[in-house]
Amino acid sequence: MNKKLRNLTLAGMISIVSLNTQAAPILLGIGSFTGDADKSGLTGTLESGVNENVFGGIGSGLAYAGNNTFIALPDRGPNAQAYDGGAAIDNTTTYIPRLHTINMELTASSTGLPFSITPTLTNTTLLYSATPLNYAIDGAPAQNDSTHFYFSGRSDNFAEGSSSTNSNNARLDPEGIRVSNDGKSVFISDEYGPYVYQFDRTTGERIKTFELPSDLAVSNPQATETAEISGNSSGRTTNKGMEGLAITPDGKTLVGIMQAPLLQDTNKVVRIVTVDVASGATHEYAYQLTTGSGVSEIVAINDHEFLVDERDGKGLGDNSDAKVKQIFKIDLNGAQEISGLSGDLSAKAVSKTLSLDFKNELVNAGVAAQNIPAKIEGMTFGEDIFYNNEILHTLWVTNDNDFLSSIIDSKHPIEFANPSNFYVFGFNDTDLRNFVAQNLKVDVPEPSSWAMVFLGLLGLIFKRRRASN
C-alpha cells in the first residue's frame, strides 16, 4: 500500500470508528505554496526589475494530471506593480507564459481539518511557437532563437491592423488549462485573443490552434485596456476573455467560458463556447451571472454538466472582506444555441443551481473573510478518497495572487502574507450525481483495491470492538 493510500485509509478508519457522519460537500484541507523562484532556469530580469523566474500567480488555472500530479498555470506575469514606462502597456512585461508541474497529496491530519496539503514544485515548462510570432519593436523575449519563439505577457505583442484572435500574435494571457486524456499535451485558454491552444506538455511547444467564433474577437486591439475598450463595440471585454476551460471526461470536447459579457451583450450574460477537439466545430451558450461580477473557471462533472466558479473581486489582495465566491452546477443538455446572436440573451441562459458556497464554507471553518483570496480562479477534480465511510470526489480550488506573495495594507502600516493557496472539498454522489472522472491514461488503484481497503477497515474496527469487550 502506497503512502497516500495509507494516509487516506487512516483518515477513513478514524471517521468510521468515531461514526462522525458529516454531509458533503465538506472542506477537507488547506495548503499553501511558499517560495519566490520557479524551475524555469531563467536568470535575467523583466522590464519592471522583477526576476524572470519569479514564482506566483499559479492559481489562474489548475488541472489534475493523475496520481498526485497537478499542472498549475500562471497568467501573463507580474503586472500588478507599476514601473516607469509601463503605463503604455498596462505594466505588462516580456514574462514568458509557463506551466508548473506540482506534486500534492492529502495527508491525514490529527488537528484542525481532516487533511493537510504540502505542495512541491517539480518542473517548470516555458510555452513557445516553433514558427515566428508578432512582437512589438522591443517585445521579443531574449530567449528566442531560430526554433523557439516564446509567447509573452506584453500587451503590445500583436500585429497592428489584425483581429485580436490572430494566432501569430505573441501576446498570451493564460487563464484555463486541461490535460489531454493521453497525458501528453495540455489545452490552454487565454484572455488576449481569446485563444485556445494545445501545447506539448513536456516541451511547451504549441502543436494546435483552435479557431474560435469571430464574435469573441475585437477588431481593433490596443496595448492598454482603456484604449482597447473605447476603440471597440463588439468582442470580448479587455482582460476578461476566456477565463475558464473544461474538458469532457472522454477528452473529446473543450468547454470554455468568458469572464465577463461581450461588448455587444447585456444583462450580465457571459458566453460558454464548446469546441470539438477533432473537428474544431464550435457552439455558443449563455450563462447568467447571479451575484458575482464574473466567472473564473469551469470544470466537467460529465459530458453535459459542469461546475462554474462565479466570484467578485473582494478579499485578500483587495484589502476587503470576501463577498461572493460561489460554485454553481450547470447543464448544457437542452441549452439554446446563441451563435450569431447578441444583446440580452438572459432568456436563453443555461439552468444553474448552487453547488458550493466557497466563501461561507471557509468562514464556517474559521477562516476570516478578509483572509479569503479575492481571485479564486483555478479549479479541478482530483483523485477520489475514502472518508467518513464513503467515497468522496475531491475538488481542488486555488487562487491567483498576482505574483504578490505579500502585500502592504493601504489602511494599516503592516505587511501581510498573500500566498498561493489550495483548498480541497469533498463531494459525495448525492452532491454530484452522475459524476464521471476524466479518462486519463495514468496508473490508478484498481476497484478491487478500494474493496480491500474497506474490508480491512471493517476488520480493524471489529478487532477494536472485541478488544474493548
NUSE-696289 format. One record per residue (C-alpha): x, y, z; residue in three letters; residue number from 0. Coordinates in pm, whole numbers, plus 50000, padded with zeros to 5 digits. Each point is the difference from the previous one (the first is absolute). Layout:
<recs>
rec u=X; v=Y; w=Z; res=ala; n=NUM;
...
</recs>
This chain:
<recs>
rec u=50000; v=50000; w=50000; res=met; n=0;
rec u=50149; v=50336; w=49898; res=asn; n=1;
rec u=50045; v=50294; w=50235; res=lys; n=2;
rec u=49700; v=50192; w=49870; res=lys; n=3;
rec u=49765; v=49705; w=50030; res=leu; n=4;
rec u=50125; v=49932; w=50355; res=arg; n=5;
rec u=49930; v=50362; w=50098; res=asn; n=6;
rec u=49654; v=50000; w=49849; res=leu; n=7;
rec u=49924; v=49662; w=50151; res=thr; n=8;
rec u=50093; v=50130; w=50346; res=leu; n=9;
rec u=49773; v=50301; w=49956; res=ala; n=10;
rec u=49716; v=49777; w=49884; res=gly; n=11;
rec u=50055; v=49759; w=50289; res=met; n=12;
rec u=49990; v=50282; w=50257; res=ile; n=13;
rec u=49679; v=50127; w=49843; res=ser; n=14;
rec u=49829; v=49661; w=50012; res=ile; n=15;
rec u=50111; v=49923; w=50354; res=val; n=16;
rec u=49872; v=50337; w=50125; res=ser; n=17;
rec u=49680; v=49962; w=49794; res=leu; n=18;
rec u=50030; v=50372; w=49928; res=asn; n=19;
rec u=49753; v=50032; w=49712; res=thr; n=20;
rec u=50036; v=50329; w=49815; res=gln; n=21;
rec u=49816; v=50119; w=49693; res=ala; n=22;
rec u=50195; v=50086; w=49689; res=ala; n=23;
rec u=50124; v=50219; w=49845; res=pro; n=24;
rec u=50246; v=50047; w=50282; res=ile; n=25;
rec u=50331; v=50181; w=50034; res=leu; n=26;
rec u=50268; v=49732; w=50025; res=leu; n=27;
rec u=50322; v=50199; w=50009; res=gly; n=28;
rec u=50190; v=50321; w=49922; res=ile; n=29;
rec u=50360; v=50028; w=49885; res=gly; n=30;
rec u=50227; v=50289; w=49902; res=ser; n=31;
rec u=50289; v=50035; w=49758; res=phe; n=32;
rec u=50295; v=50210; w=50110; res=thr; n=33;
rec u=50310; v=50094; w=49804; res=gly; n=34;
rec u=50089; v=50273; w=49753; res=asp; n=35;
rec u=50184; v=49816; w=49719; res=ala; n=36;
rec u=49880; v=49742; w=49749; res=asp; n=37;
rec u=50194; v=49728; w=49814; res=lys; n=38;
rec u=50015; v=50174; w=49661; res=ser; n=39;
rec u=50375; v=50058; w=50026; res=gly; n=40;
rec u=49959; v=50363; w=49890; res=leu; n=41;
rec u=50252; v=50237; w=50158; res=thr; n=42;
rec u=49923; v=50347; w=49863; res=gly; n=43;
rec u=49758; v=50273; w=50105; res=thr; n=44;
rec u=49684; v=50134; w=49842; res=leu; n=45;
rec u=49933; v=50363; w=49901; res=glu; n=46;
rec u=49860; v=50064; w=50345; res=ser; n=47;
rec u=50314; v=49871; w=50173; res=gly; n=48;
rec u=49829; v=49679; w=50114; res=val; n=49;
rec u=50196; v=49678; w=49950; res=asn; n=50;
rec u=49904; v=49799; w=49689; res=glu; n=51;
rec u=49968; v=49685; w=50212; res=asn; n=52;
rec u=49755; v=50160; w=50243; res=val; n=53;
rec u=49756; v=49747; w=50145; res=phe; n=54;
rec u=49638; v=50102; w=50052; res=gly; n=55;
rec u=49658; v=50045; w=49847; res=gly; n=56;
rec u=49979; v=49623; w=49965; res=ile; n=57;
rec u=49629; v=49979; w=50078; res=gly; n=58;
rec u=49883; v=50146; w=49668; res=ser; n=59;
rec u=49944; v=49642; w=49890; res=gly; n=60;
rec u=50034; v=49656; w=50159; res=leu; n=61;
rec u=49975; v=49657; w=49837; res=ala; n=62;
rec u=50025; v=49651; w=50145; res=tyr; n=63;
rec u=50245; v=49779; w=49810; res=ala; n=64;
rec u=49958; v=49673; w=50191; res=gly; n=65;
rec u=50130; v=49850; w=50324; res=asn; n=66;
rec u=50141; v=50291; w=50208; res=asn; n=67;
rec u=50088; v=50219; w=49701; res=thr; n=68;
rec u=49841; v=50335; w=49918; res=phe; n=69;
rec u=50079; v=50263; w=49736; res=ile; n=70;
rec u=49976; v=50359; w=50128; res=ala; n=71;
rec u=49973; v=50292; w=49760; res=leu; n=72;
rec u=50118; v=50355; w=50071; res=pro; n=73;
rec u=49856; v=50280; w=49787; res=asp; n=74;
rec u=50181; v=50269; w=49795; res=arg; n=75;
rec u=50248; v=50089; w=50273; res=gly; n=76;
rec u=50066; v=50246; w=50284; res=pro; n=77;
rec u=49825; v=50317; w=49882; res=asn; n=78;
rec u=49828; v=50085; w=50329; res=ala; n=79;
rec u=50292; v=50226; w=50090; res=gln; n=80;
rec u=50042; v=50315; w=49789; res=ala; n=81;
rec u=50339; v=50095; w=49855; res=tyr; n=82;
rec u=50144; v=50293; w=49810; res=asp; n=83;
rec u=49894; v=49980; w=49636; res=gly; n=84;
rec u=49750; v=49724; w=50065; res=gly; n=85;
rec u=49687; v=50211; w=49971; res=ala; n=86;
rec u=50004; v=49975; w=49621; res=ala; n=87;
rec u=49969; v=49621; w=50021; res=ile; n=88;
rec u=49800; v=49964; w=50325; res=asp; n=89;
rec u=50320; v=49911; w=50190; res=asn; n=90;
rec u=50026; v=49670; w=49814; res=thr; n=91;
rec u=50342; v=49848; w=49932; res=thr; n=92;
rec u=50173; v=49743; w=49779; res=thr; n=93;
rec u=49922; v=49736; w=50264; res=tyr; n=94;
rec u=49983; v=49666; w=49816; res=ile; n=95;
rec u=49681; v=49801; w=50072; res=pro; n=96;
rec u=50077; v=49666; w=50158; res=arg; n=97;
rec u=49865; v=49684; w=50160; res=leu; n=98;
rec u=50087; v=49885; w=50350; res=his; n=99;
rec u=49988; v=49629; w=50080; res=thr; n=100;
rec u=49913; v=49956; w=50366; res=ile; n=101;
rec u=49981; v=49698; w=50224; res=asn; n=102;
rec u=49725; v=50013; w=50265; res=met; n=103;
rec u=49832; v=49742; w=50216; res=glu; n=104;
rec u=49758; v=49993; w=50289; res=leu; n=105;
rec u=50163; v=49884; w=50322; res=thr; n=106;
rec u=49790; v=49908; w=50302; res=ala; n=107;
rec u=50014; v=50268; w=50267; res=ser; n=108;
rec u=49938; v=49953; w=50371; res=ser; n=109;
rec u=49907; v=50365; w=50059; res=thr; n=110;
rec u=49777; v=50252; w=49827; res=gly; n=111;
rec u=49872; v=49888; w=49661; res=leu; n=112;
rec u=50007; v=49629; w=49908; res=pro; n=113;
rec u=50296; v=50034; w=49764; res=phe; n=114;
rec u=50310; v=50208; w=49946; res=ser; n=115;
rec u=50148; v=50091; w=49659; res=ile; n=116;
rec u=50367; v=50065; w=49923; res=thr; n=117;
rec u=50054; v=50106; w=49636; res=pro; n=118;
rec u=50338; v=49933; w=49836; res=thr; n=119;
rec u=50112; v=50160; w=49674; res=leu; n=120;
rec u=50165; v=49740; w=49777; res=thr; n=121;
rec u=50033; v=50170; w=49660; res=asn; n=122;
rec u=49939; v=50322; w=49801; res=thr; n=123;
rec u=49938; v=49995; w=49624; res=thr; n=124;
rec u=50015; v=50312; w=49779; res=leu; n=125;
rec u=49744; v=50041; w=49718; res=leu; n=126;
rec u=50114; v=50075; w=49645; res=tyr; n=127;
rec u=49923; v=49977; w=49629; res=ser; n=128;
rec u=50237; v=49830; w=49755; res=ala; n=129;
rec u=49906; v=50265; w=49740; res=thr; n=130;
rec u=50045; v=50380; w=50026; res=pro; n=131;
rec u=49755; v=50211; w=50200; res=leu; n=132;
rec u=49900; v=50367; w=49992; res=asn; n=133;
rec u=50191; v=50211; w=50255; res=tyr; n=134;
rec u=50024; v=50370; w=50075; res=ala; n=135;
rec u=50331; v=50169; w=49911; res=ile; n=136;
rec u=50157; v=49912; w=50334; res=asp; n=137;
rec u=49752; v=49733; w=50109; res=gly; n=138;
rec u=50171; v=49674; w=49906; res=ala; n=139;
rec u=50139; v=49790; w=50288; res=pro; n=140;
rec u=50380; v=49980; w=50001; res=ala; n=141;
rec u=49976; v=49619; w=50008; res=gln; n=142;
rec u=49865; v=49980; w=49642; res=asn; n=143;
rec u=50202; v=49810; w=49739; res=asp; n=144;
rec u=49936; v=49862; w=49651; res=ser; n=145;
rec u=49766; v=49725; w=50123; res=thr; n=146;
rec u=49861; v=50147; w=50322; res=his; n=147;
rec u=49778; v=50308; w=49985; res=phe; n=148;
rec u=49873; v=50042; w=50354; res=tyr; n=149;
rec u=49661; v=50140; w=50085; res=phe; n=150;
rec u=49997; v=50307; w=50221; res=ser; n=151;
rec u=49783; v=50193; w=50241; res=gly; n=152;
rec u=50078; v=50330; w=49823; res=arg; n=153;
rec u=49667; v=50158; w=49900; res=ser; n=154;
rec u=50154; v=50161; w=49687; res=asp; n=155;
rec u=50123; v=49672; w=49849; res=asn; n=156;
rec u=49745; v=49983; w=49719; res=phe; n=157;
rec u=49975; v=50090; w=49631; res=ala; n=158;
rec u=49857; v=50345; w=49934; res=glu; n=159;
rec u=49680; v=50000; w=49793; res=gly; n=160;
rec u=49915; v=49634; w=50063; res=ser; n=161;
rec u=49731; v=49836; w=50212; res=ser; n=162;
rec u=50078; v=49924; w=50363; res=ser; n=163;
rec u=49966; v=49628; w=49920; res=thr; n=164;
rec u=50295; v=49999; w=49757; res=asn; n=165;
rec u=50180; v=49684; w=50109; res=ser; n=166;
rec u=50338; v=50143; w=49898; res=asn; n=167;
rec u=49982; v=50260; w=50276; res=asn; n=168;
rec u=50257; v=49940; w=50272; res=ala; n=169;
rec u=49794; v=50141; w=50284; res=arg; n=170;
rec u=49843; v=49734; w=50219; res=leu; n=171;
rec u=49812; v=50031; w=50329; res=asp; n=172;
rec u=49935; v=49638; w=50106; res=pro; n=173;
rec u=49701; v=49945; w=50227; res=glu; n=174;
rec u=49862; v=49647; w=49954; res=gly; n=175;
rec u=50178; v=49665; w=49958; res=ile; n=176;
rec u=49905; v=49635; w=49953; res=arg; n=177;
rec u=50206; v=49686; w=49935; res=val; n=178;
rec u=49930; v=49782; w=49696; res=ser; n=179;
rec u=49882; v=49648; w=50079; res=asn; n=180;
rec u=50327; v=49847; w=49884; res=asp; n=181;
rec u=50187; v=50231; w=50240; res=gly; n=182;
rec u=50239; v=50122; w=49730; res=lys; n=183;
rec u=49863; v=50349; w=49938; res=ser; n=184;
rec u=49804; v=50281; w=50160; res=val; n=185;
rec u=49727; v=50232; w=49872; res=phe; n=186;
rec u=50022; v=50365; w=50107; res=ile; n=187;
rec u=49748; v=50284; w=49968; res=ser; n=188;
rec u=50099; v=50366; w=50007; res=asp; n=189;
rec u=49861; v=50349; w=50055; res=glu; n=190;
rec u=50186; v=50198; w=49733; res=tyr; n=191;
rec u=49850; v=49835; w=49691; res=gly; n=192;
rec u=49821; v=49818; w=50130; res=pro; n=193;
rec u=50198; v=49698; w=49890; res=tyr; n=194;
rec u=49985; v=49626; w=50066; res=val; n=195;
rec u=50330; v=49827; w=49928; res=tyr; n=196;
rec u=50135; v=49650; w=50049; res=gln; n=197;
rec u=50357; v=49967; w=50128; res=phe; n=198;
rec u=50236; v=49707; w=50038; res=asp; n=199;
rec u=50008; v=49940; w=50374; res=arg; n=200;
rec u=50368; v=49903; w=50008; res=thr; n=201;
rec u=50157; v=50255; w=49765; res=thr; n=202;
rec u=49751; v=50289; w=50016; res=gly; n=203;
rec u=49971; v=50024; w=49620; res=glu; n=204;
rec u=49666; v=50108; w=49856; res=arg; n=205;
rec u=49866; v=49713; w=49788; res=ile; n=206;
rec u=49645; v=50112; w=49913; res=lys; n=207;
rec u=49786; v=50313; w=49977; res=thr; n=208;
rec u=49622; v=49995; w=50024; res=phe; n=209;
rec u=49803; v=50262; w=49808; res=glu; n=210;
rec u=49747; v=50164; w=50231; res=leu; n=211;
rec u=49679; v=50178; w=49891; res=pro; n=212;
rec u=50069; v=50341; w=49847; res=ser; n=213;
rec u=49754; v=50174; w=50231; res=asp; n=214;
rec u=50247; v=49949; w=50288; res=leu; n=215;
rec u=50274; v=50208; w=49833; res=ala; n=216;
rec u=50063; v=50373; w=50005; res=val; n=217;
rec u=50087; v=50148; w=49661; res=ser; n=218;
rec u=50215; v=50281; w=50140; res=asn; n=219;
rec u=50245; v=49856; w=50256; res=pro; n=220;
rec u=50195; v=50251; w=50208; res=gln; n=221;
rec u=50278; v=49980; w=50259; res=ala; n=222;
rec u=49797; v=50152; w=50286; res=thr; n=223;
rec u=49666; v=49903; w=50145; res=glu; n=224;
rec u=49858; v=50353; w=49976; res=thr; n=225;
rec u=50089; v=50043; w=49633; res=ala; n=226;
rec u=49881; v=49655; w=49902; res=glu; n=227;
rec u=49660; v=50024; w=50166; res=ile; n=228;
rec u=49933; v=50348; w=49860; res=ser; n=229;
rec u=50110; v=49893; w=49654; res=gly; n=230;
rec u=49767; v=49702; w=49963; res=asn; n=231;
rec u=49624; v=49940; w=50012; res=ser; n=232;
rec u=50001; v=49620; w=49981; res=ser; n=233;
rec u=50209; v=49708; w=50115; res=gly; n=234;
rec u=50143; v=49900; w=50335; res=arg; n=235;
rec u=50050; v=50258; w=50272; res=thr; n=236;
rec u=50370; v=50079; w=50047; res=thr; n=237;
rec u=50166; v=49775; w=50263; res=asn; n=238;
rec u=49675; v=49806; w=50035; res=lys; n=239;
rec u=50024; v=49749; w=49720; res=gly; n=240;
rec u=49984; v=49620; w=50023; res=met; n=241;
rec u=50070; v=49966; w=50370; res=glu; n=242;
rec u=49897; v=49638; w=50051; res=gly; n=243;
rec u=50046; v=49674; w=49811; res=leu; n=244;
rec u=49857; v=49650; w=50054; res=ala; n=245;
rec u=50047; v=49671; w=49819; res=ile; n=246;
rec u=49737; v=49728; w=49988; res=thr; n=247;
rec u=50097; v=49666; w=50161; res=pro; n=248;
rec u=50044; v=49834; w=49660; res=asp; n=249;
rec u=50245; v=50274; w=49899; res=gly; n=250;
rec u=49806; v=50081; w=49683; res=lys; n=251;
rec u=49853; v=50343; w=50082; res=thr; n=252;
rec u=50146; v=50318; w=50148; res=leu; n=253;
rec u=49761; v=50236; w=50177; res=val; n=254;
rec u=50120; v=50357; w=50049; res=gly; n=255;
rec u=49827; v=50280; w=50185; res=ile; n=256;
rec u=50052; v=50375; w=49975; res=met; n=257;
rec u=50064; v=50199; w=50317; res=gln; n=258;
rec u=49763; v=50285; w=49917; res=ala; n=259;
rec u=49733; v=50086; w=49740; res=pro; n=260;
rec u=50114; v=50082; w=49648; res=leu; n=261;
rec u=49984; v=50369; w=49910; res=leu; n=262;
rec u=49690; v=49934; w=49788; res=gln; n=263;
rec u=49818; v=49805; w=50273; res=asp; n=264;
rec u=49795; v=50130; w=50295; res=thr; n=265;
rec u=49832; v=49899; w=50327; res=asn; n=266;
rec u=50301; v=49822; w=50154; res=lys; n=267;
rec u=50006; v=49707; w=49759; res=val; n=268;
rec u=50335; v=49837; w=49920; res=val; n=269;
rec u=50064; v=49753; w=49722; res=arg; n=270;
rec u=50087; v=49631; w=50014; res=ile; n=271;
rec u=50179; v=49862; w=49693; res=val; n=272;
rec u=50032; v=49629; w=49926; res=thr; n=273;
rec u=50277; v=49881; w=49766; res=val; n=274;
rec u=50014; v=49656; w=49844; res=asp; n=275;
rec u=50366; v=49900; w=50032; res=val; n=276;
rec u=50006; v=49789; w=49684; res=ala; n=277;
rec u=49804; v=50223; w=49758; res=ser; n=278;
rec u=50031; v=50343; w=50163; res=gly; n=279;
rec u=49622; v=50055; w=49975; res=ala; n=280;
rec u=49868; v=50251; w=50255; res=thr; n=281;
rec u=49671; v=50083; w=50170; res=his; n=282;
rec u=49908; v=50288; w=50231; res=glu; n=283;
rec u=49769; v=50009; w=50303; res=tyr; n=284;
rec u=49900; v=50262; w=50257; res=ala; n=285;
rec u=50082; v=50006; w=50372; res=tyr; n=286;
rec u=49819; v=50251; w=50223; res=gln; n=287;
rec u=50207; v=50151; w=50283; res=leu; n=288;
rec u=49824; v=49999; w=50335; res=thr; n=289;
rec u=50179; v=50208; w=50263; res=thr; n=290;
rec u=50357; v=49977; w=49873; res=gly; n=291;
rec u=50165; v=50251; w=49768; res=ser; n=292;
rec u=50149; v=49730; w=49780; res=gly; n=293;
rec u=50094; v=49635; w=49948; res=val; n=294;
rec u=50346; v=49858; w=50063; res=ser; n=295;
rec u=49984; v=49628; w=49929; res=glu; n=296;
rec u=49797; v=49708; w=49869; res=ile; n=297;
rec u=50058; v=49628; w=50060; res=val; n=298;
rec u=49814; v=49694; w=49865; res=ala; n=299;
rec u=49782; v=49774; w=50215; res=ile; n=300;
rec u=49912; v=49789; w=49696; res=asn; n=301;
rec u=49949; v=50067; w=49628; res=asp; n=302;
rec u=49719; v=50252; w=50053; res=his; n=303;
rec u=50014; v=50123; w=50362; res=glu; n=304;
rec u=50266; v=50239; w=50133; res=phe; n=305;
rec u=50100; v=50199; w=50306; res=leu; n=306;
rec u=50049; v=50373; w=49946; res=val; n=307;
rec u=50196; v=50227; w=50236; res=asp; n=308;
rec u=49824; v=50335; w=50031; res=glu; n=309;
rec u=50160; v=50273; w=50210; res=arg; n=310;
rec u=50056; v=50368; w=50070; res=asp; n=311;
rec u=50337; v=50170; w=50054; res=gly; n=312;
rec u=49978; v=50039; w=50377; res=lys; n=313;
rec u=50227; v=49835; w=50256; res=gly; n=314;
rec u=50369; v=49951; w=50077; res=leu; n=315;
rec u=50200; v=50203; w=49754; res=gly; n=316;
rec u=49725; v=50262; w=49972; res=asp; n=317;
rec u=50018; v=50124; w=50361; res=asn; n=318;
rec u=49636; v=49898; w=50055; res=ser; n=319;
rec u=49778; v=49719; w=50123; res=asp; n=320;
rec u=49916; v=49727; w=49749; res=ala; n=321;
rec u=49636; v=50019; w=49895; res=lys; n=322;
rec u=49909; v=49775; w=49707; res=val; n=323;
rec u=50189; v=49675; w=49933; res=lys; n=324;
rec u=49743; v=49746; w=49883; res=gln; n=325;
rec u=50010; v=49687; w=49788; res=ile; n=326;
rec u=49693; v=49918; w=49792; res=phe; n=327;
rec u=49904; v=49683; w=49816; res=lys; n=328;
rec u=49875; v=50048; w=49644; res=ile; n=329;
rec u=49860; v=49765; w=49735; res=asp; n=330;
rec u=50051; v=50046; w=49626; res=leu; n=331;
rec u=49744; v=49734; w=49911; res=asn; n=332;
rec u=49719; v=50179; w=49820; res=gly; n=333;
rec u=50184; v=50334; w=50014; res=ala; n=334;
rec u=49913; v=50252; w=49728; res=gln; n=335;
rec u=50267; v=50086; w=49745; res=glu; n=336;
rec u=50085; v=50375; w=49988; res=ile; n=337;
rec u=50256; v=50003; w=49718; res=ser; n=338;
rec u=49941; v=50308; w=49786; res=gly; n=339;
rec u=49780; v=50168; w=50262; res=leu; n=340;
rec u=50073; v=50300; w=50223; res=ser; n=341;
rec u=49835; v=50236; w=50247; res=gly; n=342;
rec u=49794; v=49868; w=50291; res=asp; n=343;
rec u=50043; v=49622; w=49991; res=leu; n=344;
rec u=49882; v=49934; w=50356; res=ser; n=345;
rec u=49687; v=49816; w=49884; res=ala; n=346;
rec u=50223; v=49740; w=49836; res=lys; n=347;
rec u=50230; v=49948; w=50301; res=ala; n=348;
rec u=50082; v=49647; w=50114; res=val; n=349;
rec u=49846; v=49868; w=50321; res=ser; n=350;
rec u=50211; v=50037; w=50313; res=lys; n=351;
rec u=49987; v=49897; w=50366; res=thr; n=352;
rec u=50232; v=50092; w=50287; res=leu; n=353;
rec u=50234; v=49709; w=50072; res=ser; n=354;
rec u=50249; v=50155; w=50246; res=leu; n=355;
rec u=50016; v=50337; w=50175; res=asp; n=356;
rec u=50378; v=50017; w=50018; res=phe; n=357;
rec u=50018; v=50313; w=50215; res=lys; n=358;
rec u=49743; v=49881; w=50254; res=asn; n=359;
rec u=50166; v=49659; w=50033; res=glu; n=360;
rec u=50334; v=50162; w=50080; res=leu; n=361;
rec u=49847; v=50246; w=50245; res=val; n=362;
rec u=49820; v=49711; w=50173; res=asn; n=363;
rec u=50337; v=49824; w=50026; res=ala; n=364;
rec u=50148; v=50300; w=50182; res=gly; n=365;
rec u=50163; v=50186; w=49710; res=val; n=366;
rec u=49939; v=50375; w=50030; res=ala; n=367;
rec u=49834; v=50158; w=49696; res=ala; n=368;
rec u=50296; v=50238; w=49954; res=gln; n=369;
rec u=50232; v=49698; w=49974; res=asn; n=370;
rec u=49808; v=49839; w=49714; res=ile; n=371;
rec u=50178; v=50079; w=49672; res=pro; n=372;
rec u=49828; v=50245; w=49767; res=ala; n=373;
rec u=50088; v=49805; w=49686; res=lys; n=374;
rec u=49878; v=49642; w=50032; res=ile; n=375;
rec u=50080; v=49887; w=49646; res=glu; n=376;
rec u=50133; v=49642; w=49970; res=gly; n=377;
rec u=49781; v=49693; w=50044; res=met; n=378;
rec u=50037; v=49631; w=49921; res=thr; n=379;
rec u=49876; v=49662; w=50117; res=phe; n=380;
rec u=50273; v=49785; w=50149; res=gly; n=381;
rec u=50014; v=49643; w=50120; res=glu; n=382;
rec u=49707; v=49849; w=50191; res=asp; n=383;
rec u=50061; v=49924; w=50368; res=ile; n=384;
rec u=49839; v=49776; w=50260; res=phe; n=385;
rec u=49884; v=50213; w=50293; res=tyr; n=386;
rec u=49713; v=49992; w=50249; res=asn; n=387;
rec u=49894; v=49656; w=49883; res=asn; n=388;
rec u=49952; v=50104; w=49636; res=glu; n=389;
rec u=50184; v=50081; w=49681; res=ile; n=390;
rec u=50040; v=50376; w=49947; res=leu; n=391;
rec u=50086; v=50180; w=49678; res=his; n=392;
rec u=50263; v=50263; w=50079; res=thr; n=393;
rec u=49975; v=50349; w=49854; res=leu; n=394;
rec u=50325; v=50199; w=50017; res=trp; n=395;
rec u=49966; v=50380; w=49993; res=val; n=396;
rec u=50283; v=50253; w=49985; res=thr; n=397;
rec u=50055; v=50376; w=49974; res=asn; n=398;
rec u=50194; v=50244; w=49784; res=asp; n=399;
rec u=50209; v=50221; w=50232; res=asn; n=400;
rec u=50119; v=50227; w=49715; res=asp; n=401;
rec u=50361; v=49901; w=50076; res=phe; n=402;
rec u=49978; v=50193; w=50330; res=leu; n=403;
rec u=50098; v=49756; w=50275; res=ser; n=404;
rec u=49956; v=50281; w=50252; res=ser; n=405;
rec u=49807; v=50327; w=49998; res=ile; n=406;
rec u=50022; v=50330; w=50183; res=ile; n=407;
rec u=49653; v=50087; w=50123; res=asp; n=408;
rec u=49921; v=50356; w=49896; res=ser; n=409;
rec u=49777; v=50038; w=50306; res=lys; n=410;
rec u=50258; v=49882; w=50252; res=his; n=411;
rec u=50383; v=50025; w=50007; res=pro; n=412;
rec u=50047; v=49623; w=49998; res=ile; n=413;
rec u=50104; v=49734; w=49752; res=glu; n=414;
rec u=49795; v=49684; w=49976; res=phe; n=415;
rec u=50039; v=49671; w=49814; res=ala; n=416;
rec u=49824; v=49939; w=49669; res=asn; n=417;
rec u=50103; v=49644; w=49910; res=pro; n=418;
rec u=49886; v=49763; w=49729; res=ser; n=419;
rec u=49746; v=49784; w=50183; res=asn; n=420;
rec u=49834; v=49669; w=49923; res=phe; n=421;
rec u=49658; v=49912; w=50145; res=tyr; n=422;
rec u=49862; v=49647; w=49969; res=val; n=423;
rec u=49631; v=49914; w=50035; res=phe; n=424;
rec u=49835; v=49659; w=50004; res=gly; n=425;
rec u=49678; v=49929; w=49808; res=phe; n=426;
rec u=49803; v=49677; w=50027; res=asn; n=427;
rec u=49779; v=49844; w=49733; res=asp; n=428;
rec u=49696; v=50181; w=50135; res=thr; n=429;
rec u=50170; v=50336; w=49942; res=asp; n=430;
rec u=50128; v=49905; w=49656; res=leu; n=431;
rec u=49764; v=49749; w=49843; res=arg; n=432;
rec u=50137; v=49830; w=49690; res=asn; n=433;
rec u=50356; v=50115; w=50064; res=phe; n=434;
rec u=50248; v=49859; w=49747; res=val; n=435;
rec u=50374; v=50037; w=50053; res=ala; n=436;
rec u=50215; v=50098; w=49703; res=gln; n=437;
rec u=50137; v=49697; w=49821; res=asn; n=438;
rec u=50367; v=50084; w=50056; res=leu; n=439;
rec u=50258; v=49741; w=49896; res=lys; n=440;
rec u=50172; v=49970; w=50338; res=val; n=441;
rec u=50047; v=49732; w=50262; res=asp; n=442;
rec u=49713; v=50003; w=50250; res=val; n=443;
rec u=49893; v=49755; w=50272; res=pro; n=444;
rec u=49784; v=49719; w=49867; res=glu; n=445;
rec u=49639; v=49986; w=50129; res=pro; n=446;
rec u=50089; v=49680; w=50183; res=ser; n=447;
rec u=50262; v=50197; w=50198; res=ser; n=448;
rec u=49730; v=50228; w=50140; res=trp; n=449;
rec u=49797; v=49693; w=50097; res=ala; n=450;
rec u=50303; v=49853; w=50179; res=met; n=451;
rec u=50058; v=50327; w=50185; res=val; n=452;
rec u=49637; v=50012; w=50113; res=phe; n=453;
rec u=50003; v=49635; w=50116; res=leu; n=454;
rec u=50327; v=50065; w=50183; res=gly; n=455;
rec u=49847; v=50294; w=50181; res=leu; n=456;
rec u=49703; v=49791; w=50108; res=leu; n=457;
rec u=50238; v=49738; w=50129; res=gly; n=458;
rec u=50193; v=50258; w=50205; res=leu; n=459;
rec u=49677; v=50134; w=50145; res=ile; n=460;
rec u=49882; v=49648; w=50089; res=phe; n=461;
rec u=50332; v=49926; w=50175; res=lys; n=462;
rec u=49980; v=50328; w=50193; res=arg; n=463;
rec u=49647; v=49924; w=50116; res=arg; n=464;
rec u=50096; v=49646; w=50111; res=arg; n=465;
rec u=50295; v=50138; w=50193; res=ala; n=466;
rec u=49776; v=50246; w=50185; res=ser; n=467;
rec u=49747; v=49733; w=50104; res=asn; n=468;
</recs>
